[in-house]
């Protein structure tokens, strides 16, 4: 399980074959972002103290485990693009995924005693789903679309990390059916966007 936590995100990046615009600079910024997040989690420790199996447990999962670690790199990527420190065509999903590699390496060690599939297997999957899913919704907000398109997209961006944390909480609390349903909800945008990108590449290659 530790090997999965360590290698899943790099393997997914290779499978996805992410091509960054301004490749060297983007990789450097992504690695720096991920390293800072990892150092903060290492030195600060848990930022939310869970109690029992209620809201505080979900909040701890959101902040320290399942959601915020994937949200922060995306926010950093958007800010760096706004500040023109990264090219406008930078792949948000690729940046977020690559920045999660240092944290995954750290967690493969810190979560290994005792080893738990909920942490070492589920959490990297949730990170991946958010990293690939949130940028898909963000595209609708960045195109200057009408309000009835932008508003649901913003709500979806906010709901995806909440669903990821809820999925982690449900697995942790052994609410298996709810956990799997929430996991499917969390992965749906990433799967849809992945199929769409694959289809567009297929059409491009045909022509």
C-alpha positions, 0 to 999 in steps of 0.5 A: 500500500505504501508503494501505491501511495508513492507511485500512483500519482507519478504513474497517472501523470505518465499515463495522462502524458501531460504536456505543460506549456513552458515545461521547465518553469511549470514543473519547477513551480509545481514541485516547489508548491508541492514541497512547501505543502509537504513541509507545512504538513510535516512541521505544523501537524494536523490543523484540525483535531478530529473527535469521534465520527461526526463533523469534526472528523469530516473537517479533519479529513477535508483540511489535513487529508483528502481535499485541501492538499489537492485544492491548494496547488490548483489555487496556486496555479491559477494565481501564478497564471494571473501574475503571468509567472506561468504561461496562460496555457498551463495545464491546471490538472497537470500542475496540480498532479505534479505538485502532489508527488512530494506529499504522496512520497511523504505520506507513503511513510508517515501513514505506513504505521499502522498501514491503512488502505483508507489512507494509503490507497483511497486518499491518493485516488481522491487527490487524483480525482480532484486534480483532474476534475476541478480544472474541468469545471474551472474551464467553464468559468474562465471562458466568459460563459453565461451566468447559468453556466458559470454559477453551476461550475463554481458550485461544482468546484466547491462541491467536489472537495466536499464530496471527496472528504465525505467519501473518505469519512464514509470509508473511515466510518465504515458506511460502505454504500455511501462511501462508494457512491460518494467516490463515484461522484468524486471521480465522475468529472475526472472520468468525463473530462478524460474521455472528452480529451481522449476523444478530441485527440482521436479526432485530431489524429484522424484529421 
